[in-house]
Amino acid sequence: MRTRKLWSDGPEVGAVGLGCMGMTWAYGEDERSEDPGAVIGRALDLGVTFVDTADMYGPFTNEEVVGRAIAGRRDEVVLATKGGNVVREADPDADAAQRFGIFQDGTPEHLREAIDASLRRLGVDHVDLYYLHRVDPNVPIEDSVGAMAEMVAAGKVRAIGLSEVDVPTLERAQAVHPVRAVQSELSLWTRDHLAEVLPWCVRNDAAFVPFAPLGRGFLTGRYDASRPDPGDFRAQLPRFQRDALAANTAIVDRVRAVADRLGATPGQVALAWTLAQGEHVVPIPGTRRVSRLEENAAASDVELSAADLAELDALPAPVGGRY
């Protein structure tokens, strides 16, 4: 596994990380799922050392799963979690994908409680990276980041990050404490942050951490719309609706053509394109199977030529918004 540094004096990690959300949250049931501990353990064996979770995933159960998996191997892991999103049961009778409401709480009081609870669930005394999961529109970003800076001073957090933010917000946060990572969606069909946020990360020596770099699995070409799962939140997303699928499948067909030429899979090409966006870019694809983990890890060795990149850069925009 090739490696990258998250920032100039920061930790070195495998070029492809592991997002753990789908192990306990959002993607419904899948009979092909494997023991999360086995998947995470194999990730560490392969050098996939950047492991990402959050308190809201589950809610709360994802951190416990990750904590059990890394017990005894903490020194091998660059561990990231997030706080500031609060999950409340909105409709106990609804399908799993619609049962919970998500709200922001970026108050210092909540974040102080959240990091302590995360550390307990993870079974660790610190995390390497702690993100504000989403900015609370009712709390000045300076207040939220100030509380996170206290965590760094207390040794509970090594560095802080923000998720899904714009450049003006990053500038305000940076004035309080260095922001060492920005996590946002980036993939062949979601390129919103290439123009401003990624260049900000380069200028400010911060990692850019793409979630959903495989288009929530769609860019692998394996998404099966004929088997809808009411617990899979993708069924609610515009790009996965029937009237959008034909156009969006055509994007995958073009990615597959590049993959066939290179002797790779469409998912590996999608990840290789994401990695090609900069040395500080470390994508965190998620999976619930060892075979897919191994496939994703091997994407760090896929070499895209200038012509390949130009062809992928020219792909049309997807039909449908992100949410």
C-alpha positions in Angstrom: 0.0 0.0 0.0 1.4 3.4 -1.0 1.3 6.0 1.8 0.6 9.7 2.1 1.0 12.2 4.9 -2.2 13.9 6.0 -0.3 17.1 6.5 3.4 18.0 6.5 4.2 17.1 10.1 1.2 14.8 10.5 0.8 11.0 10.5 1.6 8.9 7.5 -1.3 6.7 6.4 -2.2 4.3 3.6 -3.2 6.2 0.5 -6.7 4.6 0.7 -8.5 4.7 4.0 -11.5 3.0 5.4 -14.9 4.6 6.1 -16.8 2.5 8.6 -20.3 4.1 8.5 -21.9 1.4 6.3 -20.9 -1.4 8.8 -23.7 -0.3 11.1 -25.7 2.5 9.4 -27.5 3.7 6.4 -27.1 1.0 3.8 -29.6 -1.6 5.0 -29.1 -5.3 5.4 -26.9 -7.3 3.1 -26.5 -11.0 3.5 -23.0 -10.7 2.0 -21.8 -8.6 4.9 -18.9 -9.9 6.9 -17.8 -9.4 10.5 -16.7 -5.8 10.8 -13.8 -6.8 13.0 -12.5 -9.1 10.3 -12.8 -6.3 7.7 -11.0 -3.8 9.9 -8.4 -6.3 10.9 -7.7 -7.1 7.2 -7.5 -3.4 6.5 -4.7 -2.9 9.0 -2.9 -6.0 7.6 -3.0 -4.3 4.2 -1.8 -1.0 5.4 -5.2 0.7 5.3 -4.4 2.5 8.5 -6.7 5.6 8.3 -10.0 4.5 9.9 -13.0 6.8 10.0 -16.1 6.6 12.2 -18.6 9.0 14.0 -20.7 9.0 17.0 -24.0 9.3 15.0 -23.4 6.1 13.0 -25.7 3.5 14.4 -26.3 5.7 16.3 -23.3 5.1 18.7 -22.8 1.5 17.7 -20.2 2.2 15.0 -17.6 3.5 17.4 -18.0 0.4 19.6 -17.5 -1.8 16.6 -14.4 0.1 15.6 -13.1 0.1 19.2 -13.4 -3.7 19.5 -11.7 -4.2 16.1 -8.6 -2.1 16.9 -8.2 -3.3 20.5 -4.6 -4.4 20.8 -3.7 -2.7 17.5 -4.2 1.0 18.5 -0.6 1.9 17.5 -1.3 0.8 13.9 -4.3 3.0 13.4 -4.8 6.7 12.6 -8.2 7.0 14.1 -10.8 9.7 13.2 -14.2 10.3 14.6 -16.7 13.1 14.5 -19.2 14.9 16.7 -21.8 17.6 16.4 -24.5 15.6 14.7 -27.3 14.4 16.9 -29.6 11.6 15.9 -33.1 11.5 17.3 -35.8 9.0 16.5 -38.4 10.9 14.5 -40.8 8.1 13.5 -40.4 4.7 15.3 -42.8 3.1 12.8 -40.9 4.1 9.7 -38.4 2.1 7.7 -34.9 2.3 9.0 -33.8 4.8 6.4 -36.5 7.3 7.4 -36.8 6.6 11.1 -34.2 9.0 12.4 -33.9 12.7 12.2 -30.4 14.3 12.2 -29.8 17.6 13.9 -26.7 19.8 14.6 -25.4 20.6 18.0 -22.1 22.4 17.8 -22.3 24.0 21.3 -19.1 23.7 23.3 -21.1 21.9 26.0 -22.3 19.2 23.7 -18.9 18.7 22.0 -17.1 18.3 25.3 -19.6 15.6 26.3 -19.4 14.0 22.8 -15.7 13.6 22.7 -15.6 11.9 26.1 -18.4 9.6 25.1 -16.6 8.7 21.8 -13.4 7.9 23.7 -15.3 5.6 26.0 -17.0 3.8 23.1 -13.8 3.5 21.2 -11.8 2.3 24.2 -9.0 4.8 23.6 -7.5 7.7 25.5 -7.3 9.9 22.4 -8.2 10.1 18.7 -5.9 11.3 16.0 -8.4 13.5 14.3 -11.7 14.9 15.5 -14.1 16.5 13.1 -17.1 18.8 13.6 -19.5 16.6 11.6 -21.6 19.5 10.4 -21.6 23.2 11.3 -24.4 24.1 13.6 -26.1 27.2 12.0 -27.0 28.4 15.4 -23.5 28.4 16.9 -20.6 30.5 15.7 -18.0 28.3 14.2 -15.4 30.0 16.5 -17.2 28.6 19.5 -17.3 25.1 18.2 -13.6 25.2 17.1 -12.7 26.8 20.4 -14.1 23.7 22.3 -12.2 21.4 19.9 -9.0 23.3 20.6 -9.5 22.6 24.3 -9.6 18.9 23.4 -6.2 19.2 21.7 -4.8 21.0 24.7 -6.2 18.2 27.0 -4.6 15.5 24.9 -7.9 13.9 23.9 -7.5 14.9 20.3 -4.3 15.2 18.2 -5.8 17.4 15.5 -9.1 18.8 14.4 -11.1 18.8 11.2 -14.3 20.1 9.7 -16.8 18.3 7.4 -18.8 19.7 4.6 -17.7 23.4 4.9 -17.1 26.3 2.6 -13.9 28.4 2.5 -15.2 31.4 4.5 -16.1 29.0 7.3 -12.7 27.4 7.1 -11.0 30.8 7.3 -12.9 31.7 10.4 -12.1 28.3 12.0 -8.5 28.6 11.0 -8.2 31.9 12.9 -9.0 30.0 16.1 -7.1 26.8 15.7 -5.3 25.0 12.7 -7.7 22.9 10.7 -5.8 19.8 9.7 -8.4 18.0 7.6 -11.6 18.7 5.6 -13.9 15.8 4.9 -16.4 16.3 2.1 -17.9 14.2 -0.7 -15.7 13.9 -3.8 -15.9 11.4 -6.6 -16.2 11.2 -10.4 -19.9 12.3 -10.0 -19.4 14.9 -7.2 -16.8 17.5 -7.9 -18.2 20.5 -6.0 -15.2 21.1 -3.8 -12.4 20.9 -6.5 -12.6 24.6 -7.3 -12.2 26.2 -3.8 -12.1 23.8 -0.9 -9.3 21.5 -2.2 -7.1 24.4 -3.1 -7.7 25.9 0.4 -6.4 22.6 1.8 -3.3 22.7 -0.3 -2.6 26.3 0.7 -3.1 25.6 4.4 -1.4 22.2 4.7 -4.6 20.3 5.4 -5.7 16.9 4.3 -8.8 16.6 2.0 -10.6 13.4 2.9 -13.3 12.4 0.4 -16.2 10.3 1.6 -18.3 8.4 -0.8 -15.5 8.3 -3.4 -17.3 5.4 -5.1 -20.5 7.4 -5.5 -22.0 5.4 -2.6 -21.2 2.3 -4.5 -22.8 3.3 -7.8 -19.5 3.9 -9.6 -18.4 0.3 -9.0 -21.1 -0.8 -11.5 -22.5 -3.2 -8.9 -25.5 -1.3 -7.5 -28.6 -3.4 -8.1 -31.7 -1.2 -8.4 -33.8 -4.3 -8.9 -33.3 -5.3 -5.2 -34.5 -2.3 -3.2 -33.9 -2.4 0.5 -36.1 -0.1 2.6 -33.3 0.2 5.1 -30.9 1.6 2.4 -31.0 5.3 2.4 -29.8 5.4 -1.2 -33.3 4.6 -2.2 -34.2 8.2 -1.1 -31.4 9.9 -3.1 -32.2 11.7 -6.4 -29.3 10.0 -8.3 -30.7 6.6 -7.5 -34.2 7.2 -8.7 -35.5 5.2 -11.6 -35.6 8.2 -14.0 -32.0 9.0 -13.2 -30.5 5.5 -13.3 -30.3 5.1 -17.1 -28.3 8.4 -17.5 -26.1 7.7 -14.5 -25.4 4.1 -15.6 -24.0 5.5 -18.8 -21.3 7.3 -16.7 -20.3 4.0 -15.1 -20.1 2.4 -18.6 -17.5 5.0 -19.6 -15.6 4.4 -16.4 -15.7 0.7 -17.1 -14.2 1.3 -20.5 -11.2 3.0 -18.9 -10.9 0.2 -16.4 -11.0 -2.5 -19.0 -8.2 -0.8 -20.8 -6.1 -0.8 -17.6 -7.0 -4.3 -16.4 -8.7 -2.7 -13.3 -12.2 -2.5 -12.0 -14.5 0.6 -12.3 -14.2 1.2 -8.6 -10.4 1.1 -8.7 -10.4 3.7 -11.5 -12.8 5.9 -9.6 -10.5 5.8 -6.6 -7.4 6.3 -8.7 -9.0 9.5 -10.1 -9.7 10.7 -6.6 -6.2 10.0 -5.5 -4.9 11.9 -8.6 -6.5 15.1 -7.3 -3.6 15.8 -5.0 -1.1 14.3 -2.6 -3.1 15.5 0.5 -6.2 13.6 -0.8 -6.9 10.4 1.1 -10.3 8.8 0.2 -12.2 6.7 2.7 -14.3 4.2 0.8 -16.5 2.0 2.9 -17.2 -1.7 2.6 -18.6 -4.6 4.5 -16.6 -7.3 2.7 -12.9 -8.2 2.8 -12.8 -8.8 -1.0 -14.0 -5.3 -1.7 -11.6 -3.9 0.9 -8.7 -5.6 -1.0 -10.0 -4.3 -4.3 -10.1 -0.8 -2.9 -6.7 -1.0 -1.4 -5.2 -2.1 -4.7 -6.5 1.1 -6.3 -3.5 2.9 -4.9 -1.4 1.1 -7.5 -3.5 2.0 -10.5 -1.7 4.4 -12.7 -3.9 6.8 -14.8 -2.2 8.5 -17.8 -2.8 12.1 -18.7 -5.2 10.8 -21.4 -7.1 8.6 -18.9 -7.5 11.6 -16.6 -8.7 13.8 -19.4 -11.3 11.2 -20.4 -12.5 10.9 -16.8 -12.5 14.7 -16.3 -14.8 15.0 -19.4 -17.5 12.7 -17.9 -20.9 14.4 -17.9 -22.5 15.5 -14.6 -24.9 13.0 -13.1 -28.6 13.3 -13.2 -30.0 14.3 -9.8 -28.6 16.1 -6.8 -26.6 14.6 -4.0 -29.5 14.7 -1.5 
